[in-house]
Structures are given as structure tokens and as C-alpha cells.
Amino acid sequence: MQWLVLFFLVQLVLRGSCLCQPLGQIQAPELSQTGDIILGGIFTFHTAYRGSISTFNTKPRAPTCMNLNVREFKFAQTMIFAIDEINKNSDILPNHTLGYKIYNSCGMSNIALSAIVLVNGQEEVLDETHCTGSGTAVAVLGHSGSAPLWLSLISHFATCACLSDREEFPSFFRTIPSDNHQSRALAKLVKHFGWTWVGAISNLNDYGVNGISTFMQAAQEEGVCIEYYEAFEQSGPASALAKVVETIKRSTSKVIVAFMSHREVKALAAELYKNNITRLQWVGSDAWISDNSLTDAEGHGILVGSLGFVVSKANIPGLGERLRRLHPSQFPRSQFVKDFWEYVFGCALVNSSHTERRPCTGMESLQNEEIYFTDVSELRFENNVYKSVYAVAHALHALRSCESGNSGCTNSQRIEPWQVLQYLQKVNFTTHQGERVTFDENGDIVAKYELINIQSITAGTMHLATVGFFDSTMPLENGVLQVPVSVCSESCPPGKRKVLYKTRPVCCYDCIPCGEAEISNVTDSLDCFACPIEYWPNTNQDKCLPKDIEFLSFSEIMGITLTFFCLSGTMLTFLFLIVFYQYKETPIVRANNSELSFLLLFSLSLCFLCSLTFIGRPSEWSCILRHTAFGITFVLCISCVLGKTIVVLMAFRATLPGSSVMKWFGPLQQRLSVLTFTLVQVLICILWLTINPPFPQTNMLYYKDRIILECNLGSSIGFWAVLGYIGLLALLCFVLAFLARKLPDNFNEAKFITFSMLIFCAVWITFIPAYVSSPGKFTVAVEIFAILASSYGLLFCIFAPKILIILFQSEKNTKKNIMGKTNKTIRFFAHALNNGQMHCLSHLLYAGNYKTQQGGSDGDCAKGYSLR
């Protein structure tokens, strides 16, 4: 269903050129009069319409309205009468005249079209600009429906209690009481007569459904039982009406409470009459109980004796005379006035489609006609229209008369909607008949009803008798109207439950909040109900909501920060790799085992990238990848560092150039050691994934109000085996580097490796307790932090000093400088070597990669290793 909310529209003068021209012709108002300020009106001048299903081969036709609705036309004439009365009154809006535009609507589409025209202010142009002309209506009065689709700004007939919701309908007012009062009054009426077994029927719109729901709730509180409840629409399928008739026929209750419009009542009465279902007591709502069109219904006699509440009748001086002076010449453009005139007098006006009727003489007059239109003895809803017009007029008058400096005042010709709205909310005046008009905070007025009884119904006439009254308020001190409150305990709202005590009356109780993870969704609930395990109560504890699912995502601050450091480390590693490759022939690179250096940089980039697998929604593949990728890349990295450490250590532990120690740790042996260490980790991971691999799971133990989506390790032994193997290699590397830490000058790379391994081991030792104690996504964050910290430690401790020399201290990156430092090292070992061996050692210390020579000119050095 579309929702058409007709809000307060204030634009007084249209100026400037038009922006848009419609493709078709905009509907013109049925009745109109110019003025400084325009009031809009939408009334249903016909009770039905006939449409057709369009194939869209041609332009669709507008629905044809049928069956004149004299009551709605009488409402429109009452509105015009009130406007003319105000224009003649110098005490209200002096120097300003009110005009009107009243539209005829017999279907939803027509109402929407009428509303658009009133908003725009012109019949031929739709304009998006602020206008300063007088064509736009400042307020919309009318339409009798209660559904939000038919919502008017000030309604004389819409009674649905749903319209009192200020959040949904902030600019809606009405001069008729809410159905909430009427429904409860009907329940008390049924209880008063002792009818404790009744049936309930309604139509399917908001008016009927909400009204009958409130009645059934109130009836239950009064001890009245409902045998059945049925609902149908007059425009719905015939089977729905037949079902209602069959239900009534089979029921044992003799009282029917009907909350519907006159259209449904007439259709139902006709069907009951055909099925000879009579001798029923009807209790009706105000929408049909006093509607004169019931006299046209087939079988209307079964409605005699009906009881119902209607708004109080009133006397509007001068209205009867005005109605009797009506003539088609006053509204020459109105087709409805012509149709009404021909309907009343049974004649045909000039250019009429009713050629079978006699021509009108022009002497016809309503002065002596005693028909419903001219009857002013019971002006009930007409009085509501009358009050609506005066309410808007008083609001406009207060706006124009307000003191300068007030934020709501306006000195311009254009009135803003919120300015009029605030004064309409504050309206408080008394009509000429002594009736006080004021709105409460919901836009409603005080509820006052008459209890009427249908005494008789004949063709064209219905006699009603007032048999009682109902007033929802009572005058208290200082003349203030307020509903008195006298209760032992207030009702327990949803989210709480009632606690009764044996020593106290049942109306005296305590309201206790529901326990954790429990809700109650009805007023005065005796019990609270636990939410399902995957749900958690809202703040008011009246509804169960799905728990939030928590994991470390790329969109949150922590995830973005960790991703930034992951990518930054990867780019920095590749930058170092590019620099090393660019300067691979320089002494500093060649002297530091370039092959293992390149492999180490590559493995460090993989370490940084594997951190990204820990971020994002866990899945089966991501859970497997994150732990295996982490374990293998880190072993590869540590293996390279271990190889570099052994090379440095063995070089300075070999006392002779042809030492067998160096023969067993040449380039081939270095590659095989890295491969062997890595394959051991791969084997551990394969066993882990084969026996019990990681998998995603939901964890509801850490938090009660949210679900943690995490990766279950599967086999904890596999996970700790991976970490243990990494720790074993790191510890071995640290020990060897520590033993070689005092090597002199340029060849003390072991000192940097020692620092990097110290950082690595410290990070992963502190990781274990932090990992075990961190809940939810923070467990993942701790693991990522450990990976990044250890990776950055290796990168900066091992490679940053060399990058500094390459880029900013190039004078140190020479063979002469390297060899100069080497002489100091030679003197360090002089006590163990003779003069012939020193020459060979100088070659050995400069070598980064080694190969066996089969011949040469360096004497005994030919049997050892030389620089590649």
C-alpha cells in the first residue's frame, strides 16, 4: 500500500515561469473560489467508481465515478459556508480573504491527484520552486477515510487511533474523537446490557481493523466473550462476503458489533436479508450508524433497533438557508452540482447526458425541498467540518497577529508550513454555539458522543433517537480537562512482568524487569520468555534481535591499521630487494651472501602478506591458509637467517683455508639446509591438515550479546607443533648468532642477527599468554601483531644498516674499505696463523659466496675457496 501523507503546505503566491508541463490534463477543482489564502478540500462526492483493466494499447481511461454521495457534498457546502462567514467577520484575519479549492474523489488515484494539485497550487503546472502566488493551499480539509493513504491535514471524519501517532503523522489534526474512545465506549455498552456473547465484524482498512481490535481488547477486560471475528471489503470478492454471512448464520450469538463504513453495512444487510437472517441486535460505529444512505439498502429493515455512538449534534445558524439557496449557476464549472440538481429534480440541464429526462425549467429551487441535503436538524459531522475551518482561520490569525521578534512570526507574503503548524497546535477558541475547540499533543480533541438508536427506516428517511451520552473527560479544578487516574498499580509495560502477592488484591502488584536474555512483548505479562541462543533482547527487553556477529574486518579501525602495516612492510621489503638487486655487484652486497639475502627478503614479503589472511570473515579456506602460510613462510625466513649465521660463524672458526668445515657448508649445502628445514614444516602442516584441519566456528562463550566468528584450530597439537618448530629454529639461530657476536668490524653481521633473533623470540614468548587470554577478534589481532613485529625486526636489524651504507655512505661500500677492515681481522687471528696463511684468510673473509677452485696461482689457497 502506498502511503500518502498530506502535510501542511504553505505557499501563498506563485511567481515566475513554469518548469514542467504535464503530459496530460491536470484535474480541475470541483468547487473553487479565489482568495488571499487558499484552503484545500478533498471530499468523496461519489460512493463508488467503475474502472477497467487497461491493456495499454491506448491511453488508459480515468475511472468513472458513480452513485452520488449527498452527505459528502453537504460537508463541502459546510466548508464553503464557514469560509464565507469568516470573510465577513472583521475580527478574524482582517484585510485577508480566504479562498478554497475542493476536489471530488471517488478512488485512491483521484485522491493522490487532488493532493498533488493542491500541493502545486496550479491546475496546469507542476513547479518545484518556492512560489509566491495564491494558488497553493495552506491547509487540506476532508476526506472521510481513516487509512493513511487518505490522510488529510485536518479531518472531520477519520477516527482511526493509529493517526494519533505523532512520529508518523506529525501534522495531522482532527475534529472528531479517536476510535480508541469509541471502541471502549462500545465495550462498556455491550457489558451494560449483559451481552457477554457477541460476534465482531469489520472492514479491512485501518479504521475497521484498529477499531475492532481495540473493542475486542476492551470487551475482554469487561468480561465479554467474542464468538467470532470476520472482516471483508465491499469492493472485495463476493466469496468473502458470503463467508461472513455463513459465519453469522451458524453462530449462536444474537449481537453483532460492526466496525465498518456504510458501504459494507449495506452490502451485508442485503445479503442477510436474502438469506432470511433477521432478529439480530446491531451495535454500530459512527461511520454508518447515522448515515442516511442506509435507507437505500435492500433489507434495511433488519437494521432497525441498532445502537451506536455518534458525535454530538450541533446547530449552525444560517447553514440551512445557505443550503436551500444552492443553484447550479453558483458553480457553473462543477459537473457534480449539475448531476446533483438533475438527481433531486429528475430533470436534465442543458448539455446533459440524461436525454431521457425532461428538460429543467430553470425555476427549480431547494427552498421547499425536504431532503437529506437541506435537513439541518442533526449536524454532526458537518459541525466537525465547520470547526476545522475555524481552527485553521484562528491559527492563521494568530500567526499574522504575533509580536515581532517571535521565531514563529512572519512578515512576508509567504507562510512556511511549520509556522502555521505550531499555531494550529495551540488553537483554543469557542464557537458561536459555545463549543470549545482545542487539540491535545496528538492532534485529537475531547471525545464526546451521543448514544443513538435507529427507531425506523423508510425509503429516504431514517429516524434516530438519542438515548444516552458519553464523555471521555470530566471537569476538574480550575476548569482543566483531564482524565482522572485512580489505580493501585500502573500497567507493566513490555519488558517487565507482573508479580502478584497473595496478601494483596489482584489489581495491586509489582512490575519487575525481565531477567538477562529474557523478554516480554505484551502489557501486564505474567511471565518472561528466554530468547533463542542466537538472539539477544533489545534495550527495552520487548523484542529478541539477532546477535551481532563479530570478527576482525577490513572496514573497522583496527583492521585498517593492521592492513596498512602489512602492506607497508611488503612494499618496504620489495624496496630493499630492488636496492640490493640494483647494487648486487657492490662489495657490501657480495660480502653478505647475496643469494641468501635475496631469498630472505622474498620470504619476509610473504610473512607480511600472510598477515592479511587473518583479516576478514573466516571461511574454511581462509582458516586453513592463515595458519599453514604463516608457519611455512616463517620457517623459510628463519632458515635463511640460520644459514647466514652459520656461514659467518664457520668462516671465522675455520683456522685453515682448506678446512673440512667449510667444505661441508658451501652454497649447495646452504640451499639444501634451507630446503630441508622448510620441508619439515611443510610435513607438519600436511599432517595437521590431514588429521584435523582448522575450520570456522561461532563462539558464544566470551560475550552474551554477540557471536564471535573465529577459526577453530582443529588440532591444537598441530598448531603448537608449528609454533614450536619455528621457536626451535629461532632459538638455534639466536644461540649461534650469540656465539659469533664479537666478530670485528664489517664481518660482525652476527651481531645484527642476534638483535633480530632477540626481538623475534621476545615477541613470540609474550605472544603465548596474550594469545591465550585475548577474547574474540583480539586473539587474531595479537597474532597479526606478533607476525608484523617479528617481520619488521628481521627486516630492519639485518638489512637497514646495509641499505644505509649503500644509499647514504657509499664511501664505505668499496673493496678497499672492506679489505682494510679485513686486515684488522687478520691480526685478530695472527696468533693462530703463519704468514703464508694470512694471504688466504684475506680472500676468505671477503668472500660472500664460495666455490671450489681446481687450480690457480695462489698456492695453498687454490685448495680452499675464492670469491665467486
Number of C-alpha atoms within 10 A of each C-alpha: 6 7 11 16 19 24 21 22 24 25 24 25 18 20 12 11 9 13 10 11 11 10 6 7 10 16 15 18 21 21 22 20 14 14 16 16 25 26 28 28 31 28 24 26 26 21 17 19 14 11 13 10 7 10 8 8 6 7 8 12 11 12 15 13 18 13 11 17 18 18 20 23 20 20 26 26 22 25 28 26 19 21 21 14 12 21 20 13 11 10 9 18 21 13 8 14 17 18 21 26 25 25 28 26 23 23 19 13 12 18 22 18 15 25 24 17 25 28 24 23 27 18 17 17 17 18 18 10 13 15 19 18 18 23 27 26 26 27 26 29 27 29 25 20 23 21 20 22 17 22 25 31 26 30 25 27 23 27 30 22 21 19 26 21 12 14 9 12 19 17 22 24 29 27 27 27 23 23 26 21 21 27 25 21 22 24 23 18 18 21 16 11 8 11 16 19 18 21 23 21 20 26 22 18 19 20 25 25 18 20 28 28 17 19 25 22 15 19 24 14 13 16 14 20 15 18 13 16 19 18 21 23 18 19 10 10 10 11 10 15 20 15 14 19 18 13 15 23 15 8 12 12 18 15 20 21 26 27 31 28 24 22 20 21 24 22 17 21 22 18 18 21 15 11 12 12 14 15 12 16 18 21 22 25 26 24 24 21 27 24 14 17 19 25 19 14 17 17 20 19 17 20 25 19 19 21 27 29 27 26 23 20 17 17 16 20 11 11 19 17 13 15 19 17 13 17 16 17 10 11 16 12 15 17 14 19 21 19 19 17 21 19 12 14 14 15 19 21 20 10 7 15 10 15 12 9 13 13 15 15 9 9 5 14 14 18 14 9 14 10 11 16 19 20 15 19 12 15 19 18 24 26 22 26 27 24 25 25 22 23 26 22 23 20 23 21 18 19 22 18 13 14 12 10 8 8 9 17 18 18 11 10 13 18 22 18 16 14 18 24 24 14 19 23 20 16 18 14 15 12 13 10 10 8 11 13 17 18 18 13 11 18 22 21 18 20 19 18 23 19 20 24 22 19 15 17 20 12 11 12 15 18 13 19 13 16 11 12 14 17 12 16 14 11 11 11 7 6 8 10 13 13 11 11 7 7 9 11 12 14 17 21 18 20 26 28 26 21 16 15 11 7 7 9 10 12 12 15 19 16 19 13 19 22 14 13 19 22 27 26 18 16 15 18 19 14 15 23 14 17 17 13 13 16 19 23 23 17 9 15 22 21 17 21 15 16 18 13 15 16 21 24 16 16 11 10 11 16 19 15 12 19 19 12 17 24 16 12 21 21 14 14 25 15 13 18 21 13 14 23 14 10 16 15 12 16 21 26 20 20 19 21 19 19 18 23 20 18 17 24 23 18 23 27 23 21 28 28 19 24 26 18 19 25 24 14 18 22 16 13 12 19 22 23 16 19 22 23 18 22 24 24 23 27 28 26 26 27 28 28 28 25 21 25 25 18 22 22 22 15 21 17 13 15 15 21 25 16 16 11 15 18 16 11 19 16 19 11 13 21 16 12 17 21 15 14 20 21 15 15 23 19 12 19 23 14 13 23 16 9 11 14 22 25 17 19 16 13 17 17 11 11 11 14 19 18 23 21 20 23 23 17 20 18 15 14 13 21 19 12 17 24 19 13 17 23 18 11 17 23 18 14 25 25 16 18 28 20 14 24 19 13 17 15 12 19 23 16 23 27 22 20 27 24 19 25 26 20 19 24 18 13 18 20 13 11 17 14 10 15 17 10 10 13 14 20 19 16 18 20 20 17 18 22 18 22 23 23 18 23 26 23 20 27 20 15 19 21 19 14 12 19 19 11 14 20 11 11 11 12 10 15 18 13 14 12 14 19 17 13 17 22 15 13 20 18 12 12 15 13 8 12 14 10 8 11 18 19 16 21 27 18 17 23 23 22 20 23 20 19 15 14 14 9 11 11 7 12 13 16 22 17 16 24 24 24 16 11
